Amino acid sequence: MKRKALEKAKRKHKALRGSSARAADLIALASVLGREAVAGRGKEPTFLSRDFPDLRPLTIPKHGGKDLKTGTKNSILNQLEDDISRHEMELGEDDDEHKEQADDEDEDGPDPVGQDH
């Protein structure tokens, strides 16, 4: 996941915390965070993380387009917050690797292209 997409997902997550939400809103956020629906795991739709298979399955009940109860919504958002944290950690590690590579190149000095040795 790219940093820009993650920041957008974090804003959506925060907005859902402060308002009522329908299953479709949470399913959309789960999809952005890399969750995919799987069949055969009970009567409610269940979503597994493609990026982090060790994360717990997430069930998002569909209640005919009605708003979810606050406790249900918050429980789902708590699980999606774990997804956000994992993506942040992964992006942070990628940033650290790129920074280390750039630092290594700086320590070696400019590349002596075109100079005779």
C-alpha positions as CSV (number, residue, x, y, z in Angstrom):
1,M,0.0,0.0,0.0
2,K,1.3,3.4,-0.8
3,R,1.6,6.1,1.8
4,K,-1.0,8.4,0.1
5,A,-3.6,5.7,0.0
6,L,-2.9,4.8,3.7
7,E,-3.4,8.5,4.7
8,K,-6.7,8.6,2.9
9,A,-7.8,5.3,4.6
10,K,-6.8,6.8,8.0
11,R,-8.9,9.9,7.4
12,K,-11.9,7.7,6.4
13,H,-11.3,5.6,9.5
14,K,-11.3,8.7,11.7
15,A,-14.5,10.0,10.1
16,L,-16.3,6.7,10.6
17,R,-15.4,6.8,14.3
18,G,-17.3,10.0,14.8
19,S,-20.4,9.2,12.8
20,S,-22.9,6.4,12.1
21,A,-21.8,3.8,9.6
22,R,-23.4,1.2,7.4
23,A,-21.8,-2.1,6.5
24,A,-21.0,-0.8,3.0
25,D,-18.9,2.0,4.5
26,L,-16.8,-0.5,6.6
27,I,-16.6,-3.0,3.7
28,A,-15.2,-0.2,1.5
29,L,-12.6,0.7,4.1
30,A,-11.7,-3.0,4.7
31,S,-11.2,-3.4,0.9
32,V,-8.8,-0.4,0.7
33,L,-6.8,-1.9,3.6
34,G,-6.4,-5.2,1.7
35,R,-9.2,-7.3,3.0
36,E,-11.0,-9.7,0.7
37,A,-14.4,-11.4,1.2
38,V,-14.2,-15.2,1.7
39,A,-17.1,-17.7,1.4
40,G,-18.2,-20.3,3.8
41,R,-17.2,-18.7,7.1
42,G,-20.6,-18.3,8.7
43,K,-23.7,-16.4,7.7
44,E,-22.2,-12.9,7.8
45,P,-19.6,-11.8,5.3
46,T,-16.0,-12.4,6.5
47,F,-12.9,-10.6,5.2
48,L,-9.3,-11.8,5.4
49,S,-6.2,-9.7,4.9
50,R,-4.3,-10.4,1.7
51,D,-1.3,-8.4,3.0
52,F,-1.2,-9.8,6.5
53,P,-2.6,-13.3,6.7
54,D,-1.9,-13.5,10.4
55,L,-4.5,-10.8,11.2
56,R,-7.8,-12.1,12.6
57,P,-10.7,-12.6,10.2
58,L,-13.1,-9.7,10.2
59,T,-16.8,-10.2,10.0
60,I,-18.9,-7.2,8.9
61,P,-22.7,-7.9,9.4
62,K,-25.0,-6.6,6.7
63,H,-28.4,-5.5,8.2
64,G,-30.3,-4.4,5.1
65,G,-28.6,-1.1,4.6
66,K,-29.3,0.1,8.2
67,D,-26.7,1.7,10.3
68,L,-24.7,-0.7,12.5
69,K,-24.9,-0.4,16.2
70,T,-22.2,1.8,17.8
71,G,-20.5,-1.1,19.6
72,T,-20.4,-3.3,16.5
73,K,-19.1,-0.4,14.4
74,N,-16.4,0.4,16.9
75,S,-15.3,-3.3,17.2
76,I,-14.9,-3.5,13.5
77,L,-13.0,-0.2,13.4
78,N,-10.7,-1.4,16.2
79,Q,-9.8,-4.4,14.0
80,L,-9.3,-2.2,11.0
81,E,-7.0,0.0,13.1
82,D,-4.7,-3.0,13.5
83,D,-4.6,-3.2,9.7
84,I,-3.6,0.5,9.5
85,S,-0.9,0.0,12.1
86,R,0.6,-2.9,10.2
87,H,0.6,-1.0,7.0
88,E,2.3,2.0,8.8
89,M,5.0,-0.4,10.2
90,E,5.6,-1.8,6.7
91,L,5.9,1.6,5.1
92,G,8.1,2.8,7.9
93,E,10.5,-0.1,7.3
94,D,10.5,0.6,3.6
95,D,11.3,4.3,4.3
96,D,14.1,3.2,6.6
97,E,15.6,0.9,3.9
98,H,15.4,3.7,1.3
99,K,17.0,6.2,3.8
100,E,19.9,3.7,4.6
101,Q,20.5,3.2,0.9
102,A,20.6,6.9,0.3
103,D,23.0,7.4,3.3
104,D,25.3,4.7,1.9
105,E,25.4,6.4,-1.4
106,D,26.2,9.7,0.2
107,E,29.1,8.2,2.3
108,D,30.7,6.8,-0.9
109,G,30.8,10.2,-2.4
110,P,29.7,11.2,-5.9
111,D,29.9,8.5,-8.5
112,P,33.0,9.0,-10.5
113,V,31.4,8.7,-13.9
114,G,33.6,9.6,-16.8
115,Q,36.8,9.9,-14.6
116,D,39.9,7.9,-15.5
117,H,41.4,5.9,-12.7
